[in-house]
């Protein structure tokens, strides 16, 4: 259970549908999978912006 809290699924972040589909199509299922991307690269993913961007960064503990 602790492992799930440290690495939540993208669905758990309540992302918008477009961003979630785009991230899944790129092979991401868990938040830590995005850890190797820089913040600007995350923001360049179609559908990611505003609240979605902040939720991802918060889950990665970057903000």
N, C-alpha and C positions, 0 to 999 in steps of 0.2 A: 504494500500500500504506500509506503514512503517513497518508493521509486516513482509511482504515478504522480505524486505531488511534486516531485522534483522535475519531472518531465511530462507535463500534461499534453494531452492530444490537442490538436488544433481546434477540433470541434468544441472542446471545453471552454475556449476563449470567446465563444459567441461572435465569431467573425461574420462579415457579410458573405452572402452566397457566392458572389463572383470571386472574391479573394480566396475563399475556401476551395472552390473548384480549381482555381489557378494554382494554388499551392499544392493541392493533391496531384494535379497533372504534372507538376515538376518533381513529384516523388516525396514530398514532405508529408509526414503524418504526425510527427511530434514536434513540439516547440524547439527542443534542443537541436533538431536537424537544421534549423535556421541559424544556429550559433556561429557558423563559419562565415556567414554573410555580414558585410558591413551595413551599418544603418542605412546609408544611402542606397545600397543595392536592394534592401528590403522594400524601401519606398518606391523603387522603380518597378516592382512587380505589379502588373495590371490588377486593379481592384483594391490594392492596398493604399490607404491614405487615411488621414485624420484619426478617427477613433480606432480603426483596425490597426494602424501603425503603432499607436500608443499601447494598445493591448498586447501586441506581439513584443514590443520592447519591455514592457512591464513584466511579462512572463519570462523574458530572457534576463531580467534584473539589470537592464541597462539604464532605466530611469528610476 
